[in-house]
Amino acid sequence: MRRAWVTTVLVGSAVLLSAIAAGQGGAPATISVDEIRPGMRGHGLTVFRGTEPERFDVEVIDVLRAFRPGQDLILIRTPHPVLDRAGTVAGMSGSPIYLDGRLAGAYAYGWLFGRDPVAGVTPIANMLAELGRPVRRDAFPGAELLPRTARASGAGAAEAPRVHRAGLPPWDGSGRVRALDALRRHAERRGRPREGLVPVATPLWLAGFDERVAALLGEELSGFGLVALQGGGSGARSGRRGTARYVDGGAIGVQLIRGDVAATAVGTVTHVAGRRLIAFGHPMLDAGELGLPTCTARVLHVLVSEARSFKIAEAAEPLGALVHDRQATIVVDTSIDGVTIPVRLRVLGVAGAPRTEWNVEVASHRLLSPVLLLAATLNALAATASDDAHAVLVARQRVHVSGRPPLELVDHVAAEHGPTDLRALAGLRLFEVVEAAYGNPFEEARVERVEVDLEVSFRRDWKRIVDVSVAEPQVDPGARIDLRVVLREYGRPDRVHVVPVEVPLAAAGRTLEIRVESGDAVALEQPLPRSLDDLLGAVRRRLPSTSLVVSMALPSRGLRLQGHVVPDLPGSALDALSLTADTSGGVPFTTHLRRSFDLGDVVVGAARLSLEVRPTPRNR
């Protein structure tokens, strides 16, 4: 049984000083910005190859005052055989800079397309101020204290942690997957500048990714200053836990995905203080308390480029978690094991595929997890069934949400642009469940495990709705009429599917709007949720894509209340109930009569029809 992380991670300033003294014999000797003068010389530490930091020379240009709120910036020149050609280097963020033998800060900023080896240094005082910042016990659901640290501290288990949800609006089951849109909005709000002095880019090294998936992931994360690059290396857990260690000037990685494929953001350690360390000298995602897993990293080479120079690196040994992502630095705590979601993906039905199963861990985070899970799923399909051919996917999904039996879902998807059709994949209910778990406003929950079997069939036998009609443009109220729904299948003549329906008496003298569509496109009137179980139930109740659904909009209105739906109300009753339901969030809606028919094959498309209903039936 995994133990929850304990209260000893709430590190106050007094505890911090003790940790520094125990881990490194005292706080580092630092130099303040007020002591720094143009022309001062010193050195920096960073890894150019392997894991051992090397020195590079530093000369102070000047100090830029009030660069950020409460933060100055030290401008330096870095004469070095590599840096003279490379300029500023992505992956060097966090490299400690020493002046007069004392720690001045971290290499962190540069100019886009700058040719000179000139960088901006975040002052160490701003970074150390974040080192002792406490961590809320509710910030990282499922995080645990590493065993060796637990024995050393003698600490006991804490109460169940709660998830922190800032950034993802509460999810009420009213829409489909919004992870990509939410991530884009978060990046836009951050407002990373595109010109001038900006944080040195953070390379996000991708191992085992199809180039199209890598491009998608890179596009979604580029707003945060992460530059996705195809690399290599294993992202799997090592069996040598406890042998890894961080050093000042050493390479550090933040693992968004690890396992059979990996996505690792690489930077540099500025200073190790006991079980905590500071790195980067600027934010990674600017997201506050994160809990993302971290690791040591190995640098293979520094690639010099006119567009952007960067370190080619890979993940090494998992160790710790990113606990603070702040303006001046990221803070990593090596006593905490970062939280991940184990994911098993299997692709079935592809004859001769060299590999059919992938096992990965994606970072557990309210905003990132749906995007990372979508990327991992898309990548498994791209590596196995990248055919540009029409296909039908049958997705059997098993999602473990904390405190509940596994939720089992089966979705049928028409992939018109091949198995890697992103729009088709995004409709899987798996992603709705993940968003409901992390974004629900009712309780603290997270996804603990995901298993997905994707069965691929290269066929085009879905049925497309192309038209709907009736024999007469005007009908009697209460009459039984036949809707003629035209269905089109590839390689076959159009077929007419006759759907008998009864014209509602309430539609007398009105225009009756009729819509015919696939079941998974129907927005059912659901009660207002009172719990996460209500949200998960709404996901489970979604009509299957193999059904054809006829919906008739009535002139009456209904009301969604907590726990139940009142489908048909007179206007006066609706007004009265709406007023009394204000505090509980009653929501009115247009009443629909529906009929559903299971056609066996996937149904796509939609059609509409407007019928004039006579005020009274004709004499017969």
Secondary structure as a PSIPRED ss2 file (coil, helix, strand):
# PSIPRED VFORMAT (PSIPRED V4.0)

   1 M C   1.000  0.000  0.000
   2 R C   1.000  0.000  0.000
   3 R C   1.000  0.000  0.000
   4 A C   1.000  0.000  0.000
   5 W C   1.000  0.000  0.000
   6 V C   1.000  0.000  0.000
   7 T H   0.000  1.000  0.000
   8 T H   0.000  1.000  0.000
   9 V H   0.000  1.000  0.000
  10 L C   1.000  0.000  0.000
  11 V C   1.000  0.000  0.000
  12 G C   1.000  0.000  0.000
  13 S H   0.000  1.000  0.000
  14 A H   0.000  1.000  0.000
  15 V H   0.000  1.000  0.000
  16 L H   0.000  1.000  0.000
  17 L H   0.000  1.000  0.000
  18 S H   0.000  1.000  0.000
  19 A H   0.000  1.000  0.000
  20 I H   0.000  1.000  0.000
  21 A H   0.000  1.000  0.000
  22 A H   0.000  1.000  0.000
  23 G H   0.000  1.000  0.000
  24 Q H   0.000  1.000  0.000
  25 G C   1.000  0.000  0.000
  26 G C   1.000  0.000  0.000
  27 A C   1.000  0.000  0.000
  28 P C   1.000  0.000  0.000
  29 A C   1.000  0.000  0.000
  30 T E   0.000  0.000  1.000
  31 I C   1.000  0.000  0.000
  32 S C   1.000  0.000  0.000
  33 V H   0.000  1.000  0.000
  34 D H   0.000  1.000  0.000
  35 E H   0.000  1.000  0.000
  36 I C   1.000  0.000  0.000
  37 R C   1.000  0.000  0.000
  38 P C   1.000  0.000  0.000
  39 G C   1.000  0.000  0.000
  40 M C   1.000  0.000  0.000
  41 R E   0.000  0.000  1.000
  42 G E   0.000  0.000  1.000
  43 H E   0.000  0.000  1.000
  44 G E   0.000  0.000  1.000
  45 L E   0.000  0.000  1.000
  46 T E   0.000  0.000  1.000
  47 V C   1.000  0.000  0.000
  48 F C   1.000  0.000  0.000
  49 R C   1.000  0.000  0.000
  50 G E   0.000  0.000  1.000
  51 T C   1.000  0.000  0.000
  52 E C   1.000  0.000  0.000
  53 P C   1.000  0.000  0.000
  54 E E   0.000  0.000  1.000
  55 R E   0.000  0.000  1.000
  56 F E   0.000  0.000  1.000
  57 D E   0.000  0.000  1.000
  58 V E   0.000  0.000  1.000
  59 E E   0.000  0.000  1.000
  60 V E   0.000  0.000  1.000
  61 I E   0.000  0.000  1.000
  62 D E   0.000  0.000  1.000
  63 V E   0.000  0.000  1.000
  64 L E   0.000  0.000  1.000
  65 R E   0.000  0.000  1.000
  66 A E   0.000  0.000  1.000
  67 F E   0.000  0.000  1.000
  68 R E   0.000  0.000  1.000
  69 P C   1.000  0.000  0.000
  70 G C   1.000  0.000  0.000
  71 Q E   0.000  0.000  1.000
  72 D E   0.000  0.000  1.000
  73 L E   0.000  0.000  1.000
  74 I E   0.000  0.000  1.000
  75 L E   0.000  0.000  1.000
  76 I E   0.000  0.000  1.000
  77 R E   0.000  0.000  1.000
  78 T C   1.000  0.000  0.000
  79 P C   1.000  0.000  0.000
  80 H C   1.000  0.000  0.000
  81 P C   1.000  0.000  0.000
  82 V C   1.000  0.000  0.000
  83 L H   0.000  1.000  0.000
  84 D H   0.000  1.000  0.000
  85 R H   0.000  1.000  0.000
  86 A H   0.000  1.000  0.000
  87 G C   1.000  0.000  0.000
  88 T C   1.000  0.000  0.000
  89 V E   0.000  0.000  1.000
  90 A E   0.000  0.000  1.000
  91 G C   1.000  0.000  0.000
  92 M C   1.000  0.000  0.000
  93 S C   1.000  0.000  0.000
  94 G C   1.000  0.000  0.000
  95 S C   1.000  0.000  0.000
  96 P E   0.000  0.000  1.000
  97 I E   0.000  0.000  1.000
  98 Y E   0.000  0.000  1.000
  99 L E   0.000  0.000  1.000
 100 D C   1.000  0.000  0.000
 101 G C   1.000  0.000  0.000
 102 R E   0.000  0.000  1.000
 103 L E   0.000  0.000  1.000
 104 A E   0.000  0.000  1.000
 105 G E   0.000  0.000  1.000
 106 A E   0.000  0.000  1.000
 107 Y E   0.000  0.000  1.000
 108 A E   0.000  0.000  1.000
 109 Y E   0.000  0.000  1.000
 110 G E   0.000  0.000  1.000
 111 W E   0.000  0.000  1.000
 112 L C   1.000  0.000  0.000
 113 F C   1.000  0.000  0.000
 114 G C   1.000  0.000  0.000
 115 R C   1.000  0.000  0.000
 116 D C   1.000  0.000  0.000
 117 P C   1.000  0.000  0.000
 118 V E   0.000  0.000  1.000
 119 A E   0.000  0.000  1.000
 120 G E   0.000  0.000  1.000
 121 V E   0.000  0.000  1.000
 122 T E   0.000  0.000  1.000
 123 P E   0.000  0.000  1.000
 124 I H   0.000  1.000  0.000
 125 A H   0.000  1.000  0.000
 126 N H   0.000  1.000  0.000
 127 M H   0.000  1.000  0.000
 128 L H   0.000  1.000  0.000
 129 A H   0.000  1.000  0.000
 130 E H   0.000  1.000  0.000
 131 L H   0.000  1.000  0.000
 132 G C   1.000  0.000  0.000
 133 R C   1.000  0.000  0.000
 134 P C   1.000  0.000  0.000
 135 V C   1.000  0.000  0.000
 136 R C   1.000  0.000  0.000
 137 R C   1.000  0.000  0.000
 138 D C   1.000  0.000  0.000
 139 A C   1.000  0.000  0.000
 140 F C   1.000  0.000  0.000
 141 P C   1.000  0.000  0.000
 142 G C   1.000  0.000  0.000
 143 A C   1.000  0.000  0.000
 144 E E   0.000  0.000  1.000
 145 L E   0.000  0.000  1.000
 146 L C   1.000  0.000  0.000
 147 P H   0.000  1.000  0.000
 148 R H   0.000  1.000  0.000
 149 T H   0.000  1.000  0.000
 150 A H   0.000  1.000  0.000
 151 R H   0.000  1.000  0.000
 152 A H   0.000  1.000  0.000
 153 S H   0.000  1.000  0.000
 154 G C   1.000  0.000  0.000
 155 A C   1.000  0.000  0.000
 156 G C   1.000  0.000  0.000
 157 A C   1.000  0.000  0.000
 158 A C   1.000  0.000  0.000
 159 E C   1.000  0.000  0.000
 160 A C   1.000  0.000  0.000
 161 P C   1.000  0.000  0.000
 162 R C   1.000  0.000  0.000
 163 V C   1.000  0.000  0.000
 164 H C   1.000  0.000  0.000
 165 R C   1.000  0.000  0.000
 166 A C   1.000  0.000  0.000
 167 G C   1.000  0.000  0.000
 168 L C   1.000  0.000  0.000
 169 P C   1.000  0.000  0.000
 170 P C   1.000  0.000  0.000
 171 W C   1.000  0.000  0.000
 172 D C   1.000  0.000  0.000
 173 G C   1.000  0.000  0.000
 174 S C   1.000  0.000  0.000
 175 G C   1.000  0.000  0.000
 176 R C   1.000  0.000  0.000
 177 V C   1.000  0.000  0.000
 178 R C   1.000  0.000  0.000
 179 A H   0.000  1.000  0.000
 180 L H   0.000  1.000  0.000
 181 D H   0.000  1.000  0.000
 182 A H   0.000  1.000  0.000
 183 L H   0.000  1.000  0.000
 184 R H   0.000  1.000  0.000
 185 R H   0.000  1.000  0.000
 186 H H   0.000  1.000  0.000
 187 A H   0.000  1.000  0.000
 188 E H   0.000  1.000  0.000
 189 R H   0.000  1.000  0.000
 190 R H   0.000  1.000  0.000
 191 G C   1.000  0.000  0.000
 192 R C   1.000  0.000  0.000
 193 P C   1.000  0.000  0.000
 194 R C   1.000  0.000  0.000
 195 E C   1.000  0.000  0.000
 196 G C   1.000  0.000  0.000
 197 L E   0.000  0.000  1.000
 198 V E   0.000  0.000  1.000
 199 P E   0.000  0.000  1.000
 200 V C   1.000  0.000  0.000
 201 A C   1.000  0.000  0.000
 202 T E   0.000  0.000  1.000
 203 P E   0.000  0.000  1.000
 204 L E   0.000  0.000  1.000
 205 W E   0.000  0.000  1.000
 206 L E   0.000  0.000  1.000
 207 A E   0.000  0.000  1.000
 208 G C   1.000  0.000  0.000
 209 F C   1.000  0.000  0.000
 210 D C   1.000  0.000  0.000
 211 E H   0.000  1.000  0.000
 212 R H   0.000  1.000  0.000
 213 V H   0.000  1.000  0.000
 214 A H   0.000  1.000  0.000
 215 A H   0.000  1.000  0.000
 216 L H   0.000  1.000  0.000
 217 L H   0.000  1.000  0.000
 218 G H   0.000  1.000  0.000
 219 E H   0.000  1.000  0.000
 220 E H   0.000  1.000  0.000
 221 L H   0.000  1.000  0.000
 222 S H   0.000  1.000  0.000
 223 G H   0.000  1.000  0.000
 224 F H   0.000  1.000  0.000
 225 G C   1.000  0.000  0.000
 226 L E   0.000  0.000  1.000
 227 V E   0.000  0.000  1.000
 228 A E   0.000  0.000  1.000
 229 L E   0.000  0.000  1.000
 230 Q E   0.000  0.000  1.000
 231 G C   1.000  0.000  0.000
 232 G C   1.000  0.000  0.000
 233 G C   1.000  0.000  0.000
 234 S C   1.000  0.000  0.000
 235 G C   1.000  0.000  0.000
 236 A C   1.000  0.000  0.000
 237 R C   1.000  0.000  0.000
 238 S C   1.000  0.000  0.000
 239 G C   1.000  0.000  0.000
 240 R C   1.000  0.000  0.000
 241 R C   1.000  0.000  0.000
 242 G C   1.000  0.000  0.000
 243 T C   1.000  0.000  0.000
 244 A C   1.000  0.000  0.000
 245 R C   1.000  0.000  0.000
 246 Y C   1.000  0.000  0.000
 247 V C   1.000  0.000  0.000
 248 D C   1.000  0.000  0.000
 249 G C   1.000  0.000  0.000
 250 G C   1.000  0.000  0.000
 251 A E   0.000  0.000  1.000
 252 I E   0.000  0.000  1.000
 253 G E   0.000  0.000  1.000
 254 V E   0.000  0.000  1.000
 255 Q E   0.000  0.000  1.000
 256 L E   0.000  0.000  1.000
 257 I E   0.000  0.000  1.000
 258 R E   0.000  0.000  1.000
 259 G E   0.000  0.000  1.000
 260 D C   1.000  0.000  0.000
 261 V C   1.000  0.000  0.000
 262 A E   0.000  0.000  1.000
 263 A E   0.000  0.000  1.000
 264 T E   0.000  0.000  1.000
 265 A E   0.000  0.000  1.000
 266 V E   0.000  0.000  1.000
 267 G E   0.000  0.000  1.000
 268 T E   0.000  0.000  1.000
 269 V E   0.000  0.000  1.000
 270 T E   0.000  0.000  1.000
 271 H E   0.000  0.000  1.000
 272 V E   0.000  0.000  1.000
 273 A E   0.000  0.000  1.000
 274 G C   1.000  0.000  0.000
 275 R C   1.000  0.000  0.000
 276 R E   0.000  0.000  1.000
 277 L E   0.000  0.000  1.000
 278 I E   0.000  0.000  1.000
 279 A E   0.000  0.000  1.000
 280 F C   1.000  0.000  0.000
 281 G C   1.000  0.000  0.000
 282 H C   1.000  0.000  0.000
 283 P C   1.000  0.000  0.000
 284 M C   1.000  0.000  0.000
 285 L C   1.000  0.000  0.000
 286 D C   1.000  0.000  0.000
 287 A C   1.000  0.000  0.000
 288 G E   0.000  0.000  1.000
 289 E C   1.000  0.000  0.000
 290 L C   1.000  0.000  0.000
 291 G C   1.000  0.000  0.000
 292 L E   0.000  0.000  1.000
 293 P E   0.000  0.000  1.000
 294 T E   0.000  0.000  1.000
 295 C E   0.000  0.000  1.000
 296 T E   0.000  0.000  1.000
 297 A E   0.000  0.000  1.000
 298 R E   0.000  0.000  1.000
 299 V E   0.000  0.000  1.000
 300 L E   0.000  0.000  1.000
 301 H E   0.000  0.000  1.000
 302 V E   0.000  0.000  1.000
 303 L E   0.000  0.000  1.000
 304 V C   1.000  0.000  0.000
 305 S C   1.000  0.000  0.000
 306 E C   1.000  0.000  0.000
 307 A C   1.000  0.000  0.000
 308 R C   1.000  0.000  0.000
 309 S E   0.000  0.000  1.000
 310 F E   0.000  0.000  1.000
 311 K E   0.000  0.000  1.000
 312 I E   0.000  0.000  1.000
 313 A E   0.000  0.000  1.000
 314 E E   0.000  0.000  1.000
 315 A E   0.000  0.000  1.000
 316 A E   0.000  0.000  1.000
 317 E E   0.000  0.000  1.000
 318 P E   0.000  0.000  1.000
 319 L E   0.000  0.000  1.000
 320 G E   0.000  0.000  1.000
 321 A E   0.000  0.000  1.000
 322 L E   0.000  0.000  1.000
 323 V E   0.000  0.000  1.000
 324 H E   0.000  0.000  1.000
 325 D E   0.000  0.000  1.000
 326 R C   1.000  0.000  0.000
 327 Q C   1.000  0.000  0.000
 328 A C   1.000  0.000  0.000
 329 T C   1.000  0.000  0.000
 330 I E   0.000  0.000  1.000
 331 V E   0.000  0.000  1.000
 332 V E   0.000  0.000  1.000
 333 D E   0.000  0.000  1.000
 334 T C   1.000  0.000  0.000
 335 S C   1.000  0.000  0.000
 336 I E   0.000  0.000  1.000
 337 D E   0.000  0.000  1.000
 338 G C   1.000  0.000  0.000
 339 V C   1.000  0.000  0.000
 340 T E   0.000  0.000  1.000
 341 I E   0.000  0.000  1.000
 342 P E   0.000  0.000  1.000
 343 V E   0.000  0.000  1.000
 344 R E   0.000  0.000  1.000
 345 L E   0.000  0.000  1.000
 346 R E   0.000  0.000  1.000
 347 V E   0.000  0.000  1.000
 348 L E   0.000  0.000  1.000
 349 G C   1.000  0.000  0.000
 350 V C   1.000  0.000  0.000
 351 A C   1.000  0.000  0.000
 352 G C   1.000  0.000  0.000
 353 A C   1.000  0.000  0.000
 354 P C   1.000  0.000  0.000
 355 R C   1.000  0.000  0.000
 356 T C   1.000  0.000  0.000
 357 E E   0.000  0.000  1.000
 358 W E   0.000  0.000  1.000
 359 N E   0.000  0.000  1.000
 360 V E   0.000  0.000  1.000
 361 E E   0.000  0.000  1.000
 362 V E   0.000  0.000  1.000
 363 A E   0.000  0.000  1.000
 364 S C   1.000  0.000  0.000
 365 H C   1.000  0.000  0.000
 366 R C   1.000  0.000  0.000
 367 L C   1.000  0.000  0.000
 368 L H   0.000  1.000  0.000
 369 S H   0.000  1.000  0.000
 370 P H   0.000  1.000  0.000
 371 V H   0.000  1.000  0.000
 372 L H   0.000  1.000  0.000
 373 L H   0.000  1.000  0.000
 374 L H   0.000  1.000  0.000
 375 A H   0.000  1.000  0.000
 376 A H   0.000  1.000  0.000
 377 T H   0.000  1.000  0.000
 378 L H   0.000  1.000  0.000
 379 N H   0.000  1.000  0.000
 380 A H   0.000  1.000  0.000
 381 L H   0.000  1.000  0.000
 382 A H   0.000  1.000  0.000
 383 A H   0.000  1.000  0.000
 384 T H   0.000  1.000  0.000
 385 A C   1.000  0.000  0.000
 386 S C   1.000  0.000  0.000
 387 D C   1.000  0.000  0.000
 388 D C   1.000  0.000  0.000
 389 A C   1.000  0.000  0.000
 390 H C   1.000  0.000  0.000
 391 A E   0.000  0.000  1.000
 392 V E   0.000  0.000  1.000
 393 L E   0.000  0.000  1.000
 394 V E   0.000  0.000  1.000
 395 A E   0.000  0.000  1.000
 396 R E   0.000  0.000  1.000
 397 Q E   0.000  0.000  1.000
 398 R E   0.000  0.000  1.000
 399 V E   0.000  0.000  1.000
 400 H E   0.000  0.000  1.000
 401 V E   0.000  0.000  1.000
 402 S C   1.000  0.000  0.000
 403 G C   1.000  0.000  0.000
 404 R C   1.000  0.000  0.000
 405 P C   1.000  0.000  0.000
 406 P C   1.000  0.000  0.000
 407 L E   0.000  0.000  1.000
 408 E E   0.000  0.000  1.000
 409 L E   0.000  0.000  1.000
 410 V E   0.000  0.000  1.000
 411 D E   0.000  0.000  1.000
 412 H E   0.000  0.000  1.000
 413 V E   0.000  0.000  1.000
 414 A E   0.000  0.000  1.000
 415 A E   0.000  0.000  1.000
 416 E C   1.000  0.000  0.000
 417 H C   1.000  0.000  0.000
 418 G C   1.000  0.000  0.000
 419 P C   1.000  0.000  0.000
 420 T C   1.000  0.000  0.000
 421 D C   1.000  0.000  0.000
 422 L H   0.000  1.000  0.000
 423 R H   0.000  1.000  0.000
 424 A H   0.000  1.000  0.000
 425 L H   0.000  1.000  0.000
 426 A C   1.000  0.000  0.000
 427 G C   1.000  0.000  0.000
 428 L C   1.000  0.000  0.000
 429 R H   0.000  1.000  0.000
 430 L H   0.000  1.000  0.000
 431 F H   0.000  1.000  0.000
 432 E H   0.000  1.000  0.000
 433 V H   0.000  1.000  0.000
 434 V H   0.000  1.000  0.000
 435 E H   0.000  1.000  0.000
 436 A H   0.000  1.000  0.000
 437 A H   0.000  1.000  0.000
 438 Y H   0.000  1.000  0.000
 439 G H   0.000  1.000  0.000
 440 N C   1.000  0.000  0.000
 441 P C   1.000  0.000  0.000
 442 F C   1.000  0.000  0.000
 443 E C   1.000  0.000  0.000
 444 E C   1.000  0.000  0.000
 445 A C   1.000  0.000  0.000
 446 R C   1.000  0.000  0.000
 447 V E   0.000  0.000  1.000
 448 E E   0.000  0.000  1.000
 449 R E   0.000  0.000  1.000
 450 V E   0.000  0.000  1.000
 451 E E   0.000  0.000  1.000
 452 V E   0.000  0.000  1.000
 453 D E   0.000  0.000  1.000
 454 L E   0.000  0.000  1.000
 455 E E   0.000  0.000  1.000
 456 V E   0.000  0.000  1.000
 457 S E   0.000  0.000  1.000
 458 F C   1.000  0.000  0.000
 459 R C   1.000  0.000  0.000
 460 R C   1.000  0.000  0.000
 461 D C   1.000  0.000  0.000
 462 W C   1.000  0.000  0.000
 463 K E   0.000  0.000  1.000
 464 R E   0.000  0.000  1.000
 465 I E   0.000  0.000  1.000
 466 V E   0.000  0.000  1.000
 467 D E   0.000  0.000  1.000
 468 V E   0.000  0.000  1.000
 469 S E   0.000  0.000  1.000
 470 V C   1.000  0.000  0.000
 471 A C   1.000  0.000  0.000
 472 E C   1.000  0.000  0.000
 473 P C   1.000  0.000  0.000
 474 Q E   0.000  0.000  1.000
 475 V E   0.000  0.000  1.000
 476 D C   1.000  0.000  0.000
 477 P C   1.000  0.000  0.000
 478 G C   1.000  0.000  0.000
 479 A C   1.000  0.000  0.000
 480 R E   0.000  0.000  1.000
 481 I E   0.000  0.000  1.000
 482 D E   0.000  0.000  1.000
 483 L E   0.000  0.000  1.000
 484 R E   0.000  0.000  1.000
 485 V E   0.000  0.000  1.000
 486 V E   0.000  0.000  1.000
 487 L E   0.000  0.000  1.000
 488 R E   0.000  0.000  1.000
 489 E C   1.000  0.000  0.000
 490 Y C   1.000  0.000  0.000
 491 G C   1.000  0.000  0.000
 492 R C   1.000  0.000  0.000
 493 P C   1.000  0.000  0.000
 494 D C   1.000  0.000  0.000
 495 R E   0.000  0.000  1.000
 496 V E   0.000  0.000  1.000
 497 H E   0.000  0.000  1.000
 498 V E   0.000  0.000  1.000
 499 V E   0.000  0.000  1.000
 500 P E   0.000  0.000  1.000
 501 V E   0.000  0.000  1.000
 502 E E   0.000  0.000  1.000
 503 V C   1.000  0.000  0.000
 504 P C   1.000  0.000  0.000
 505 L H   0.000  1.000  0.000
 506 A H   0.000  1.000  0.000
 507 A H   0.000  1.000  0.000
 508 A C   1.000  0.000  0.000
 509 G C   1.000  0.000  0.000
 510 R C   1.000  0.000  0.000
 511 T E   0.000  0.000  1.000
 512 L E   0.000  0.000  1.000
 513 E E   0.000  0.000  1.000
 514 I E   0.000  0.000  1.000
 515 R E   0.000  0.000  1.000
 516 V E   0.000  0.000  1.000
 517 E E   0.000  0.000  1.000
 518 S E   0.000  0.000  1.000
 519 G H   0.000  1.000  0.000
 520 D H   0.000  1.000  0.000
 521 A H   0.000  1.000  0.000
 522 V C   1.000  0.000  0.000
 523 A C   1.000  0.000  0.000
 524 L C   1.000  0.000  0.000
 525 E C   1.000  0.000  0.000
 526 Q C   1.000  0.000  0.000
 527 P C   1.000  0.000  0.000
 528 L E   0.000  0.000  1.000
 529 P C   1.000  0.000  0.000
 530 R C   1.000  0.000  0.000
 531 S C   1.000  0.000  0.000
 532 L H   0.000  1.000  0.000
 533 D H   0.000  1.000  0.000
 534 D H   0.000  1.000  0.000
 535 L H   0.000  1.000  0.000
 536 L H   0.000  1.000  0.000
 537 G H   0.000  1.000  0.000
 538 A H   0.000  1.000  0.000
 539 V H   0.000  1.000  0.000
 540 R H   0.000  1.000  0.000
 541 R C   1.000  0.000  0.000
 542 R C   1.000  0.000  0.000
 543 L C   1.000  0.000  0.000
 544 P C   1.000  0.000  0.000
 545 S C   1.000  0.000  0.000
 546 T C   1.000  0.000  0.000
 547 S E   0.000  0.000  1.000
 548 L E   0.000  0.000  1.000
 549 V E   0.000  0.000  1.000
 550 V E   0.000  0.000  1.000
 551 S E   0.000  0.000  1.000
 552 M E   0.000  0.000  1.000
 553 A E   0.000  0.000  1.000
 554 L E   0.000  0.000  1.000
 555 P E   0.000  0.000  1.000
 556 S E   0.000  0.000  1.000
 557 R E   0.000  0.000  1.000
 558 G E   0.000  0.000  1.000
 559 L E   0.000  0.000  1.000
 560 R E   0.000  0.000  1.000
 561 L E   0.000  0.000  1.000
 562 Q E   0.000  0.000  1.000
 563 G C   1.000  0.000  0.000
 564 H E   0.000  0.000  1.000
 565 V E   0.000  0.000  1.000
 566 V E   0.000  0.000  1.000
 567 P E   0.000  0.000  1.000
 568 D E   0.000  0.000  1.000
 569 L E   0.000  0.000  1.000
 570 P C   1.000  0.000  0.000
 571 G H   0.000  1.000  0.000
 572 S H   0.000  1.000  0.000
 573 A H   0.000  1.000  0.000
 574 L H   0.000  1.000  0.000
 575 D H   0.000  1.000  0.000
 576 A H   0.000  1.000  0.000
 577 L H   0.000  1.000  0.000
 578 S H   0.000  1.000  0.000
 579 L H   0.000  1.000  0.000
 580 T H   0.000  1.000  0.000
 581 A C   1.000  0.000  0.000
 582 D H   0.000  1.000  0.000
 583 T H   0.000  1.000  0.000
 584 S H   0.000  1.000  0.000
 585 G C   1.000  0.000  0.000
 586 G C   1.000  0.000  0.000
 587 V E   0.000  0.000  1.000
 588 P E   0.000  0.000  1.000
 589 F E   0.000  0.000  1.000
 590 T E   0.000  0.000  1.000
 591 T E   0.000  0.000  1.000
 592 H E   0.000  0.000  1.000
 593 L E   0.000  0.000  1.000
 594 R E   0.000  0.000  1.000
 595 R E   0.000  0.000  1.000
 596 S E   0.000  0.000  1.000
 597 F E   0.000  0.000  1.000
 598 D E   0.000  0.000  1.000
 599 L C   1.000  0.000  0.000
 600 G C   1.000  0.000  0.000
 601 D C   1.000  0.000  0.000
 602 V C   1.000  0.000  0.000
 603 V E   0.000  0.000  1.000
 604 V E   0.000  0.000  1.000
 605 G E   0.000  0.000  1.000
 606 A E   0.000  0.000  1.000
 607 A E   0.000  0.000  1.000
 608 R E   0.000  0.000  1.000
 609 L E   0.000  0.000  1.000
 610 S E   0.000  0.000  1.000
 611 L E   0.000  0.000  1.000
 612 E E   0.000  0.000  1.000
 613 V E   0.000  0.000  1.000
 614 R C   1.000  0.000  0.000
 615 P C   1.000  0.000  0.000
 616 T C   1.000  0.000  0.000
 617 P C   1.000  0.000  0.000
 618 R C   1.000  0.000  0.000
 619 N C   1.000  0.000  0.000
 620 R C   1.000  0.000  0.000
